[in-house]
């Protein structure tokens, strides 16, 4: 039951990201790929509940920052660099948490 809830939450987050992917281009596409990596980690059991919760919240914060950056209708270099920096950290966190020795039980 909890696994289904986690997957549903991640998929809902992916839906929000996908809706704006036409606007944000590379930034949104990368976030979609990261969401897919999280879902794959949940399905395979590589991510524990707390790890999944952390990663989903992190992706939600990136999504919020992206919405704020786009609020004026444009994404300048500084905003894009900030989003990419956040995504770099999220990507590293996904890798680190999927490859530690904790399993979902």
N, CA, C and O atoms as CSV, one atom per row, in Angstrom:
chain,resi,resn,atom,element,x,y,z
A,1,UNK,N,N,0.823,-1.189,0.000
A,1,UNK,CA,C,0.000,0.000,0.000
A,1,UNK,C,C,0.866,1.251,0.000
A,1,UNK,O,O,0.645,2.170,-0.788
A,2,UNK,N,N,1.864,1.279,0.899
A,2,UNK,CA,C,2.720,2.452,0.983
A,2,UNK,C,C,3.576,2.609,-0.271
A,2,UNK,O,O,3.862,3.726,-0.703
A,3,UNK,N,N,3.980,1.481,-0.850
A,3,UNK,CA,C,4.768,1.521,-2.084
A,3,UNK,C,C,3.936,2.126,-3.203
A,3,UNK,O,O,4.438,2.925,-3.994
A,4,UNK,N,N,2.668,1.748,-3.271
A,4,UNK,CA,C,1.775,2.296,-4.296
A,4,UNK,C,C,1.586,3.791,-4.082
A,4,UNK,O,O,1.539,4.551,-5.050
A,5,UNK,N,N,1.477,4.226,-2.827
A,5,UNK,CA,C,1.320,5.646,-2.527
A,5,UNK,C,C,2.570,6.423,-2.947
A,5,UNK,O,O,2.464,7.514,-3.506
A,6,UNK,N,N,3.744,5.866,-2.681
A,6,UNK,CA,C,4.996,6.531,-3.063
A,6,UNK,C,C,5.098,6.651,-4.575
A,6,UNK,O,O,5.485,7.698,-5.094
A,7,UNK,N,N,4.754,5.590,-5.276
A,7,UNK,CA,C,4.819,5.620,-6.738
A,7,UNK,C,C,3.811,6.618,-7.289
A,7,UNK,O,O,4.117,7.360,-8.222
A,8,UNK,N,N,2.611,6.639,-6.715
A,8,UNK,CA,C,1.581,7.583,-7.155
A,8,UNK,C,C,2.036,9.021,-6.933
A,8,UNK,O,O,1.824,9.880,-7.788
A,9,UNK,N,N,2.659,9.283,-5.791
A,9,UNK,CA,C,3.156,10.626,-5.493
A,9,UNK,C,C,4.210,11.048,-6.504
A,9,UNK,O,O,4.179,12.166,-7.019
A,10,UNK,N,N,5.131,10.158,-6.780
A,10,UNK,CA,C,6.197,10.472,-7.742
A,10,UNK,C,C,5.607,10.687,-9.128
A,10,UNK,O,O,6.016,11.607,-9.837
A,11,UNK,N,N,4.653,9.853,-9.523
A,11,UNK,CA,C,4.033,10.011,-10.838
A,11,UNK,C,C,3.256,11.326,-10.938
A,11,UNK,O,O,3.246,11.962,-11.992
A,12,UNK,N,N,2.608,11.733,-9.850
A,12,UNK,CA,C,1.899,13.019,-9.850
A,12,UNK,C,C,2.886,14.162,-10.024
A,12,UNK,O,O,2.620,15.117,-10.753
A,13,UNK,N,N,4.022,14.059,-9.353
A,13,UNK,CA,C,5.068,15.072,-9.494
A,13,UNK,C,C,5.571,15.115,-10.929
A,13,UNK,O,O,5.811,16.188,-11.483
A,14,UNK,N,N,5.730,13.932,-11.529
A,14,UNK,CA,C,6.173,13.875,-12.923
A,14,UNK,C,C,5.158,14.548,-13.840
A,14,UNK,O,O,5.540,15.181,-14.824
A,15,UNK,N,N,3.883,14.421,-13.532
A,15,UNK,CA,C,2.851,15.053,-14.338
A,15,UNK,C,C,2.974,16.560,-14.312
A,15,UNK,O,O,2.782,17.214,-15.337
A,16,UNK,N,N,3.294,17.131,-13.146
A,16,UNK,CA,C,3.481,18.577,-13.051
A,16,UNK,C,C,4.675,19.012,-13.884
A,16,UNK,O,O,4.634,20.040,-14.559
A,17,UNK,N,N,5.729,18.227,-13.830
A,17,UNK,CA,C,6.939,18.560,-14.573
A,17,UNK,C,C,6.677,18.484,-16.080
A,17,UNK,O,O,7.098,19.361,-16.834
A,18,UNK,N,N,5.986,17.440,-16.506
A,18,UNK,CA,C,5.724,17.231,-17.924
A,18,UNK,C,C,4.900,18.366,-18.510
A,18,UNK,O,O,5.102,18.741,-19.666
A,19,UNK,N,N,3.984,18.916,-17.739
A,19,UNK,CA,C,3.124,19.992,-18.232
A,19,UNK,C,C,3.936,21.225,-18.618
A,19,UNK,O,O,3.550,21.951,-19.534
A,20,UNK,N,N,5.034,21.468,-17.946
A,20,UNK,CA,C,5.829,22.649,-18.242
A,20,UNK,C,C,7.062,22.341,-19.084
A,20,UNK,O,O,7.849,23.244,-19.365
A,21,UNK,N,N,7.245,21.101,-19.489
A,21,UNK,CA,C,8.467,20.746,-20.193
A,21,UNK,C,C,8.603,21.455,-21.531
A,21,UNK,O,O,9.721,21.676,-21.996
A,22,UNK,N,N,7.500,21.814,-22.156
A,22,UNK,CA,C,7.589,22.548,-23.415
A,22,UNK,C,C,8.174,23.935,-23.196
A,22,UNK,O,O,8.810,24.491,-24.093
A,23,UNK,N,N,7.966,24.491,-22.023
A,23,UNK,CA,C,8.464,25.831,-21.729
A,23,UNK,C,C,9.930,25.842,-21.305
A,23,UNK,O,O,10.687,26.718,-21.723
A,24,UNK,N,N,10.330,24.892,-20.492
A,24,UNK,CA,C,11.647,24.956,-19.883
A,24,UNK,C,C,12.723,24.193,-20.632
A,24,UNK,O,O,13.904,24.352,-20.322
A,25,UNK,N,N,12.361,23.374,-21.606
A,25,UNK,CA,C,13.350,22.687,-22.425
A,25,UNK,C,C,14.234,21.743,-21.650
A,25,UNK,O,O,13.758,20.800,-21.018
A,26,UNK,N,N,15.519,22.001,-21.704
A,26,UNK,CA,C,16.519,21.105,-21.125
A,26,UNK,C,C,16.329,20.900,-19.621
A,26,UNK,O,O,16.490,19.789,-19.116
A,27,UNK,N,N,15.987,21.971,-18.915
A,27,UNK,CA,C,15.815,21.888,-17.463
A,27,UNK,C,C,14.689,20.919,-17.117
A,27,UNK,O,O,14.850,20.082,-16.229
A,28,UNK,N,N,13.570,21.018,-17.795
A,28,UNK,CA,C,12.423,20.154,-17.515
A,28,UNK,C,C,12.677,18.721,-17.948
A,28,UNK,O,O,12.287,17.781,-17.254
A,29,UNK,N,N,13.323,18.550,-19.080
A,29,UNK,CA,C,13.612,17.192,-19.548
A,29,UNK,C,C,14.496,16.464,-18.547
A,29,UNK,O,O,14.315,15.273,-18.294
A,30,UNK,N,N,15.438,17.177,-17.989
A,30,UNK,CA,C,16.328,16.568,-17.010
A,30,UNK,C,C,15.547,16.183,-15.752
A,30,UNK,O,O,15.783,15.128,-15.162
A,31,UNK,N,N,14.631,17.035,-15.357
A,31,UNK,CA,C,13.848,16.741,-14.165
A,31,UNK,C,C,12.953,15.525,-14.391
A,31,UNK,O,O,12.757,14.723,-13.478
A,32,UNK,N,N,12.419,15.385,-15.581
A,32,UNK,CA,C,11.606,14.206,-15.911
A,32,UNK,C,C,12.461,12.947,-15.809
A,32,UNK,O,O,12.020,11.933,-15.267
A,33,UNK,N,N,13.687,13.014,-16.332
A,33,UNK,CA,C,14.582,11.850,-16.245
A,33,UNK,C,C,14.892,11.501,-14.791
A,33,UNK,O,O,14.950,10.327,-14.426
A,34,UNK,N,N,15.090,12.529,-13.964
A,34,UNK,CA,C,15.371,12.273,-12.557
A,34,UNK,C,C,14.168,11.647,-11.863
A,34,UNK,O,O,14.323,10.749,-11.036
A,35,UNK,N,N,12.979,12.116,-12.194
A,35,UNK,CA,C,11.765,11.522,-11.626
A,35,UNK,C,C,11.647,10.050,-12.009
A,35,UNK,O,O,11.256,9.218,-11.191
A,36,UNK,N,N,11.985,9.739,-13.248
A,36,UNK,CA,C,11.933,8.345,-13.698
A,36,UNK,C,C,12.945,7.498,-12.938
A,36,UNK,O,O,12.667,6.342,-12.620
A,37,UNK,N,N,14.109,8.056,-12.644
A,37,UNK,CA,C,15.118,7.330,-11.872
A,37,UNK,C,C,14.613,7.038,-10.457
A,37,UNK,O,O,14.882,5.970,-9.907
A,38,UNK,N,N,13.887,7.983,-9.875
A,38,UNK,CA,C,13.329,7.780,-8.540
A,38,UNK,C,C,12.286,6.668,-8.575
A,38,UNK,O,O,12.301,5.771,-7.732
A,39,UNK,N,N,11.380,6.727,-9.549
A,39,UNK,CA,C,10.347,5.700,-9.683
A,39,UNK,C,C,10.988,4.327,-9.865
A,39,UNK,O,O,10.545,3.353,-9.256
A,40,UNK,N,N,12.016,4.242,-10.688
A,40,UNK,CA,C,12.707,2.980,-10.917
A,40,UNK,C,C,13.330,2.476,-9.614
A,40,UNK,O,O,13.312,1.277,-9.338
A,41,UNK,N,N,13.877,3.389,-8.820
A,41,UNK,CA,C,14.470,3.005,-7.543
A,41,UNK,C,C,13.447,2.469,-6.559
A,41,UNK,O,O,13.732,1.547,-5.795
A,42,UNK,N,N,12.248,3.052,-6.579
A,42,UNK,CA,C,11.168,2.565,-5.711
A,42,UNK,C,C,10.734,1.176,-6.159
A,42,UNK,O,O,10.583,0.267,-5.343
A,43,UNK,N,N,10.535,1.025,-7.456
A,43,UNK,CA,C,10.074,-0.264,-7.985
A,43,UNK,C,C,11.072,-1.389,-7.740
A,43,UNK,O,O,10.685,-2.522,-7.455
A,44,UNK,N,N,12.345,-1.073,-7.852
A,44,UNK,CA,C,13.368,-2.114,-7.679
A,44,UNK,C,C,13.706,-2.361,-6.216
A,44,UNK,O,O,14.384,-3.336,-5.895
A,45,UNK,N,N,13.240,-1.490,-5.327
A,45,UNK,CA,C,13.544,-1.647,-3.908
A,45,UNK,C,C,14.863,-1.027,-3.497
A,45,UNK,O,O,15.296,-1.199,-2.358
A,46,UNK,N,N,15.512,-0.310,-4.401
A,46,UNK,CA,C,16.803,0.309,-4.085
A,46,UNK,C,C,16.650,1.501,-3.149
A,46,UNK,O,O,17.594,1.854,-2.442
A,47,UNK,N,N,15.476,2.125,-3.132
A,47,UNK,CA,C,15.241,3.293,-2.295
A,47,UNK,C,C,14.341,2.929,-1.123
A,47,UNK,O,O,13.277,2.337,-1.303
A,48,UNK,N,N,14.782,3.289,0.081
A,48,UNK,CA,C,13.961,3.108,1.277
A,48,UNK,C,C,12.911,4.216,1.330
A,48,UNK,O,O,13.002,5.197,0.592
A,49,UNK,N,N,11.932,4.061,2.189
A,49,UNK,CA,C,10.836,5.041,2.275
A,49,UNK,C,C,11.342,6.450,2.548
A,49,UNK,O,O,10.951,7.399,1.868
A,50,UNK,N,N,12.210,6.583,3.545
A,50,UNK,CA,C,12.730,7.901,3.899
A,50,UNK,C,C,13.546,8.519,2.776
A,50,UNK,O,O,13.491,9.727,2.546
A,51,UNK,N,N,14.295,7.691,2.087
A,51,UNK,CA,C,15.094,8.172,0.958
A,51,UNK,C,C,14.183,8.675,-0.155
A,51,UNK,O,O,14.427,9.724,-0.751
A,52,UNK,N,N,13.128,7.909,-0.427
A,52,UNK,CA,C,12.178,8.307,-1.465
A,52,UNK,C,C,11.511,9.617,-1.097
A,52,UNK,O,O,11.376,10.513,-1.930
A,53,UNK,N,N,11.094,9.725,0.161
A,53,UNK,CA,C,10.454,10.955,0.634
A,53,UNK,C,C,11.388,12.155,0.444
A,53,UNK,O,O,10.962,13.211,-0.022
A,54,UNK,N,N,12.656,11.985,0.806
A,54,UNK,CA,C,13.637,13.059,0.663
A,54,UNK,C,C,13.787,13.475,-0.802
A,54,UNK,O,O,13.788,14.665,-1.116
A,55,UNK,N,N,13.913,12.497,-1.691
A,55,UNK,CA,C,14.119,12.791,-3.106
A,55,UNK,C,C,12.887,13.454,-3.736
A,55,UNK,O,O,13.019,14.363,-4.555
A,56,UNK,N,N,11.698,12.997,-3.352
A,56,UNK,CA,C,10.471,13.588,-3.892
A,56,UNK,C,C,10.342,15.038,-3.427
A,56,UNK,O,O,9.980,15.911,-4.215
A,57,UNK,N,N,10.634,15.295,-2.163
A,57,UNK,CA,C,10.585,16.674,-1.659
A,57,UNK,C,C,11.608,17.547,-2.379
A,57,UNK,O,O,11.328,18.699,-2.711
A,58,UNK,N,N,12.781,16.999,-2.614
A,58,UNK,CA,C,13.828,17.741,-3.315
A,58,UNK,C,C,13.371,18.099,-4.734
A,58,UNK,O,O,13.578,19.224,-5.191
A,59,UNK,N,N,12.752,17.143,-5.424
A,59,UNK,CA,C,12.245,17.414,-6.771
A,59,UNK,C,C,11.122,18.448,-6.729
A,59,UNK,O,O,11.010,19.284,-7.626
A,60,UNK,N,N,10.299,18.391,-5.696
A,60,UNK,CA,C,9.219,19.366,-5.551
A,60,UNK,C,C,9.790,20.768,-5.351
A,60,UNK,O,O,9.280,21.733,-5.919
A,61,UNK,N,N,10.846,20.883,-4.546
A,61,UNK,CA,C,11.478,22.195,-4.334
A,61,UNK,C,C,12.094,22.728,-5.631
A,61,UNK,O,O,12.025,23.927,-5.903
A,62,UNK,N,N,12.688,21.853,-6.422
A,62,UNK,CA,C,13.239,22.276,-7.717
A,62,UNK,C,C,12.116,22.758,-8.622
A,62,UNK,O,O,12.256,23.774,-9.304
A,63,UNK,N,N,10.998,22.028,-8.630
A,63,UNK,CA,C,9.846,22.417,-9.443
A,63,UNK,C,C,9.325,23.785,-9.018
A,63,UNK,O,O,8.983,24.615,-9.861
A,64,UNK,N,N,9.266,24.019,-7.705
A,64,UNK,CA,C,8.802,25.308,-7.191
A,64,UNK,C,C,9.755,26.432,-7.621
A,64,UNK,O,O,9.316,27.506,-8.033
A,65,UNK,N,N,11.057,26.168,-7.520
A,65,UNK,CA,C,12.048,27.168,-7.936
A,65,UNK,C,C,11.925,27.459,-9.427
A,65,UNK,O,O,12.085,28.600,-9.860
A,66,UNK,N,N,11.637,26.412,-10.211
A,66,UNK,CA,C,11.477,26.606,-11.655
A,66,UNK,C,C,10.251,27.464,-11.944
A,66,UNK,O,O,10.298,28.352,-12.796
A,67,UNK,N,N,9.156,27.203,-11.238
A,67,UNK,CA,C,7.951,28.021,-11.433
A,67,UNK,C,C,8.215,29.474,-11.081
A,67,UNK,O,O,7.754,30.378,-11.778
A,68,UNK,N,N,8.959,29.704,-10.000
A,68,UNK,CA,C,9.295,31.077,-9.610
A,68,UNK,C,C,10.186,31.735,-10.666
A,68,UNK,O,O,10.002,32.906,-11.000
A,69,UNK,N,N,11.142,30.982,-11.184
A,69,UNK,CA,C,12.047,31.535,-12.193
A,69,UNK,C,C,11.277,31.911,-13.456
A,69,UNK,O,O,11.605,32.897,-14.115
A,70,UNK,N,N,10.258,31.130,-13.791
A,70,UNK,CA,C,9.467,31.383,-14.992
A,70,UNK,C,C,8.330,32.379,-14.752
A,70,UNK,O,O,7.611,32.716,-15.693
A,71,UNK,N,N,8.151,32.857,-13.522
A,71,UNK,CA,C,7.000,33.694,-13.199
A,71,UNK,C,C,6.959,34.992,-14.013
A,71,UNK,O,O,5.881,35.540,-14.241
A,72,UNK,N,N,8.107,35.481,-14.447
A,72,UNK,CA,C,8.122,36.697,-15.262
A,72,UNK,C,C,8.079,36.387,-16.758
A,72,UNK,O,O,8.139,37.300,-17.581
A,73,UNK,N,N,7.978,35.116,-17.111
A,73,UNK,CA,C,7.848,34.717,-18.506
A,73,UNK,C,C,9.155,34.382,-19.204
A,73,UNK,O,O,9.147,33.934,-20.350
A,74,UNK,N,N,10.273,34.594,-18.530
A,74,UNK,CA,C,11.572,34.267,-19.126
A,74,UNK,C,C,12.449,33.563,-18.098
A,74,UNK,O,O,12.230,33.663,-16.891
A,75,UNK,N,N,13.430,32.862,-18.602
A,75,UNK,CA,C,14.398,32.179,-17.757
A,75,UNK,C,C,15.776,32.731,-18.125
A,75,UNK,O,O,16.330,32.385,-19.168
A,76,UNK,N,N,16.332,33.601,-17.253
A,76,UNK,CA,C,17.628,34.188,-17.579
A,76,UNK,C,C,18.760,33.224,-17.217
A,76,UNK,O,O,18.526,32.168,-16.629
A,77,UNK,N,N,19.978,33.599,-17.574
A,77,UNK,CA,C,21.129,32.712,-17.363
A,77,UNK,C,C,21.350,32.366,-15.890
A,77,UNK,O,O,21.642,31.220,-15.547
A,78,UNK,N,N,21.206,33.364,-15.032
A,78,UNK,CA,C,21.433,33.142,-13.604
A,78,UNK,C,C,20.410,32.162,-13.046
A,78,UNK,O,O,20.765,31.272,-12.272
A,79,UNK,N,N,19.148,32.313,-13.429
A,79,UNK,CA,C,18.099,31.408,-12.967
A,79,UNK,C,C,18.336,29.988,-13.486
A,79,UNK,O,O,18.191,29.012,-12.750
A,80,UNK,N,N,18.699,29.895,-14.758
A,80,UNK,CA,C,18.950,28.580,-15.349
A,80,UNK,C,C,20.143,27.907,-14.668
A,80,UNK,O,O,20.106,26.707,-14.395
A,81,UNK,N,N,21.191,28.672,-14.397
A,81,UNK,CA,C,22.364,28.114,-13.727
A,81,UNK,C,C,21.999,27.627,-12.325
A,81,UNK,O,O,22.470,26.577,-11.889
A,82,UNK,N,N,21.169,28.380,-11.626
A,82,UNK,CA,C,20.735,27.976,-10.289
A,82,UNK,C,C,19.928,26.691,-10.323
A,82,UNK,O,O,20.106,25.814,-9.479
A,83,UNK,N,N,19.030,26.583,-11.312
A,83,UNK,CA,C,18.228,25.365,-11.453
A,83,UNK,C,C,19.106,24.168,-11.799
A,83,UNK,O,O,18.911,23.075,-11.268
A,84,UNK,N,N,20.067,24.378,-12.685
A,84,UNK,CA,C,20.955,23.279,-13.064
A,84,UNK,C,C,21.830,22.842,-11.891
A,84,UNK,O,O,22.124,21.655,-11.750
A,85,UNK,N,N,22.242,23.776,-11.057
A,85,UNK,CA,C,23.021,23.439,-9.871
A,85,UNK,C,C,22.188,22.584,-8.914
A,85,UNK,O,O,22.686,21.604,-8.359
A,86,UNK,N,N,20.922,22.958,-8.721
A,86,UNK,CA,C,20.024,22.171,-7.874
A,86,UNK,C,C,19.820,20.771,-8.462
A,86,UNK,O,O,19.778,19.780,-7.734
A,87,UNK,N,N,19.694,20.709,-9.781
A,87,UNK,CA,C,19.498,19.420,-10.430
A,87,UNK,C,C,20.754,18.557,-10.348
A,87,UNK,O,O,20.661,17.334,-10.236
A,88,UNK,N,N,21.917,19.180,-10.403
A,88,UNK,CA,C,23.171,18.428,-10.236
A,88,UNK,C,C,23.208,17.756,-8.869
A,88,UNK,O,O,23.556,16.580,-8.755
A,89,UNK,N,N,22.843,18.514,-7.824
A,89,UNK,CA,C,22.838,17.957,-6.475
A,89,UNK,C,C,21.788,16.861,-6.363
A,89,UNK,O,O,22.048,15.818,-5.763
A,90,UNK,N,N,20.610,17.080,-6.929
A,90,UNK,CA,C,19.552,16.065,-6.877
A,90,UNK,C,C,19.998,14.786,-7.577
A,90,UNK,O,O,19.749,13.687,-7.083
A,91,UNK,N,N,20.650,14.927,-8.715
A,91,UNK,CA,C,21.123,13.764,-9.452
A,91,UNK,C,C,22.140,12.979,-8.627
A,91,UNK,O,O,22.096,11.750,-8.573
A,92,UNK,N,N,23.050,13.699,-7.991
A,92,UNK,CA,C,24.051,13.038,-7.142
A,92,UNK,C,C,23.377,12.348,-5.960
A,92,UNK,O,O,23.775,11.248,-5.577
A,93,UNK,N,N,22.354,12.988,-5.375
A,93,UNK,CA,C,21.627,12.385,-4.258
A,93,UNK,C,C,20.903,11.114,-4.693
A,93,UNK,O,O,20.909,10.115,-3.973
A,94,UNK,N,N,20.279,11.149,-5.869
A,94,UNK,CA,C,19.589,9.968,-6.384
A,94,UNK,C,C,20.581,8.821,-6.535
A,94,UNK,O,O,20.317,7.701,-6.095
A,95,UNK,N,N,21.707,9.099,-7.150
A,95,UNK,CA,C,22.721,8.059,-7.347
A,95,UNK,C,C,23.192,7.506,-6.004
A,95,UNK,O,O,23.246,6.292,-5.804
A,96,UNK,N,N,23.529,8.411,-5.091
A,96,UNK,CA,C,24.064,8.001,-3.780
A,96,UNK,C,C,23.060,7.138,-3.021
A,96,UNK,O,O,23.428,6.110,-2.452
A,97,UNK,N,N,21.801,7.552,-3.010
A,97,UNK,CA,C,20.799,6.808,-2.247
A,97,UNK,C,C,20.403,5.491,-2.914
A,97,UNK,O,O,20.057,4.531,-2.226
A,98,UNK,N,N,20.450,5.438,-4.233
A,98,UNK,CA,C,20.133,4.178,-4.914
A,98,UNK,C,C,21.250,3.152,-4.760
A,98,UNK,O,O,21.008,1.949,-4.853
A,99,UNK,N,N,22.462,3.619,-4.527
A,99,UNK,CA,C,23.599,2.713,-4.481
A,99,UNK,C,C,24.150,2.484,-3.077
A,99,UNK,O,O,25.232,1.917,-2.927
A,100,UNK,N,N,23.424,2.917,-2.049
A,100,UNK,CA,C,23.872,2.566,-0.698
A,100,UNK,C,C,23.328,1.178,-0.361
A,100,UNK,O,O,22.658,0.569,-1.195
A,101,UNK,N,N,23.593,0.680,0.806
A,101,UNK,CA,C,23.217,-0.699,1.136
A,101,UNK,C,C,21.840,-0.829,1.784
A,101,UNK,O,O,21.470,-1.912,2.237
A,102,UNK,N,N,21.080,0.267,1.833
A,102,UNK,CA,C,19.741,0.193,2.412
A,102,UNK,C,C,18.761,-0.282,1.337
A,102,UNK,O,O,18.839,0.130,0.180
A,103,UNK,N,N,17.855,-1.142,1.736
A,103,UNK,CA,C,16.810,-1.618,0.833
A,103,UNK,C,C,15.453,-1.307,1.424
A,103,UNK,O,O,15.302,-1.164,2.638
A,104,UNK,N,N,14.495,-1.208,0.572
A,104,UNK,CA,C,13.112,-0.943,0.997
A,104,UNK,C,C,12.549,-2.219,1.603
A,104,UNK,O,O,12.545,-3.267,0.957
A,105,UNK,N,N,12.079,-2.135,2.828
A,105,UNK,CA,C,11.458,-3.287,3.498
A,105,UNK,C,C,10.144,-2.914,4.107
A,105,UNK,O,O,9.482,-3.758,4.711
